Amino acid sequence: MNTESKTDVKTEMKPEMMASAGMKTWTARTDEVERKWWIVDAAGLRVGRVATHVATLLRGKHKAEYTPHIDTGDFVVVINTDKLELTGSKWTDKKYYRHSRYFGSMKAKTAAQMKNDDSTFVFQEAVRGMLPTNKLSRHLILKMKTFKGGEHTHGAQKPVPFNIQPKKK
């Protein structure tokens, strides 16, 4: 065997050859993305555990065509947000703040008070905190529909159930 023939077989890919071979990076486009509708029953589950799964579905990270700067996520319907749980003493210790930017106008409410006023707010804020802070996340949060009871108004979209296993206590 000749050693010169072994070196002749080995070829290196040059940049001009790679472009002609059709090797290009593929990115998703918003008009090509196929969106599904998911339904999540949050009864008896912890807020953070459900929120991480919902944030993943909203971003589209569960899909093979995930692109960070494109909205590739699905629609998510969350029911029974009034039956969510928090661990420890978070119902009394966790506070939600709001203010009008005037001096002395800061108001604080505990998680239990917010649950009594609007139980969907606690869950929406948990999901919002798990999304990136940019224009895309402000659009993504609109694809999440939350409801207090077991009934929802999106039956025509035929959402598919998304099962989340509760953590053993």
Rosetta blueprint (number, residue, H / E / L):
1 M L
2 N L
3 T H
4 E H
5 S H
6 K H
7 T H
8 D H
9 V H
10 K L
11 T L
12 E L
13 M L
14 K L
15 P H
16 E H
17 M H
18 M H
19 A H
20 S H
21 A L
22 G L
23 M L
24 K L
25 T L
26 W L
27 T L
28 A L
29 R L
30 T L
31 D L
32 E L
33 V L
34 E L
35 R L
36 K L
37 W E
38 W E
39 I E
40 V E
41 D E
42 A L
43 A L
44 G L
45 L L
46 R E
47 V H
48 G H
49 R H
50 V H
51 A H
52 T H
53 H H
54 V H
55 A H
56 T H
57 L H
58 L H
59 R H
60 G L
61 K L
62 H L
63 K L
64 A L
65 E L
66 Y L
67 T L
68 P L
69 H L
70 I L
71 D L
72 T L
73 G L
74 D L
75 F E
76 V E
77 V E
78 V E
79 I E
80 N L
81 T H
82 D H
83 K H
84 L L
85 E E
86 L L
87 T L
88 G L
89 S L
90 K H
91 W H
92 T H
93 D H
94 K L
95 K E
96 Y E
97 Y E
98 R E
99 H L
100 S L
101 R L
102 Y L
103 F L
104 G L
105 S L
106 M L
107 K E
108 A E
109 K E
110 T E
111 A H
112 A H
113 Q H
114 M H
115 K H
116 N H
117 D H
118 D L
119 S H
120 T H
121 F H
122 V H
123 F H
124 Q H
125 E H
126 A H
127 V H
128 R H
129 G H
130 M H
131 L L
132 P L
133 T L
134 N L
135 K H
136 L H
137 S H
138 R H
139 H H
140 L H
141 I H
142 L H
143 K H
144 M E
145 K E
146 T E
147 F L
148 K L
149 G L
150 G L
151 E L
152 H L
153 T L
154 H L
155 G H
156 A H
157 Q H
158 K L
159 P L
160 V E
161 P E
162 F L
163 N L
164 I L
165 Q L
166 P L
167 K L
168 K L
169 K L
